[in-house]
Amino acid sequence: MRNFLATVYTYRLDPALVTELQTVATGLYQWIQPELPEDPCLLRPDGTPLLVTIAHERDAYLIVSQQEVDSLLSTVPGLALHRRE
């Protein structure tokens, strides 16, 4: 079995960072090495995942409560969410 190492970058999400991220990529699936760090994820303050991406597989998902779904849908009109069990 081979061992692989990865570098994990951690940032605090704030409006300035969101603006910066929007300047380097227009979609989640563009986050592939070597051009960009791979597979951005958003974590809650307690470390649990909110958004998980696997860019090279063109896969992303949210782990959210119904309250968070309702908030997303009211904040981002037209957002299409598909439930996957």
C-alpha positions in Angstrom: 0.0 0.0 0.0 1.3 3.4 -1.0 1.1 6.4 1.3 0.3 9.8 -0.2 0.7 13.2 1.4 -1.5 16.2 0.8 -1.3 19.7 1.9 -4.5 21.1 3.5 -5.0 24.8 3.5 -7.4 26.3 6.1 -8.9 29.8 5.8 -11.5 31.7 7.6 -14.4 32.5 5.2 -15.2 36.2 5.0 -16.4 38.6 2.3 -12.8 39.5 1.2 -11.9 35.8 0.7 -15.2 35.2 -1.2 -14.3 38.0 -3.5 -10.8 36.6 -4.0 -12.1 33.1 -4.7 -14.5 34.5 -7.3 -11.6 36.0 -9.2 -9.6 32.8 -9.6 -12.4 30.4 -10.6 -15.9 30.6 -11.9 -17.0 27.1 -10.7 -16.3 24.5 -8.1 -15.0 22.0 -10.6 -12.2 24.3 -11.8 -10.4 23.6 -8.5 -8.0 21.0 -9.8 -4.2 20.9 -9.3 -1.8 22.1 -10.4 -3.6 25.4 -11.4 -5.6 25.6 -8.2 -5.7 23.8 -4.8 -8.0 20.8 -5.2 -11.4 20.1 -3.7 -12.5 23.2 -1.7 -14.7 22.4 1.2 -16.6 24.6 3.7 -16.6 23.6 7.3 -18.7 24.8 10.1 -17.1 26.3 13.2 -17.3 22.9 14.9 -15.4 21.3 12.0 -18.3 19.4 10.5 -18.6 19.7 6.7 -21.2 22.0 5.0 -19.9 21.8 1.4 -17.7 19.0 0.1 -16.3 18.9 -3.4 -14.5 16.3 -5.5 -13.5 18.5 -8.4 -11.9 15.9 -10.7 -15.1 13.7 -10.5 -17.3 16.8 -11.0 -19.1 16.0 -7.7 -20.1 18.2 -4.9 -22.6 18.0 -2.1 -24.0 19.8 0.9 -24.6 18.3 4.3 -27.3 20.6 5.6 -30.4 20.7 7.9 -33.8 21.7 6.6 -33.3 25.1 8.2 -30.1 25.6 6.3 -31.8 24.5 3.1 -34.5 27.1 3.7 -32.0 29.8 4.3 -30.0 28.9 1.2 -33.1 28.9 -1.0 -34.2 32.3 0.4 -30.6 33.8 0.0 -29.9 32.3 -3.5 -33.1 32.5 -5.6 -33.2 29.9 -8.3 -30.7 27.6 -6.6 -31.5 24.0 -7.6 -30.9 21.5 -4.9 -31.4 17.7 -5.3 -31.9 15.5 -2.3 -29.6 12.5 -2.2 -30.1 10.0 0.6 
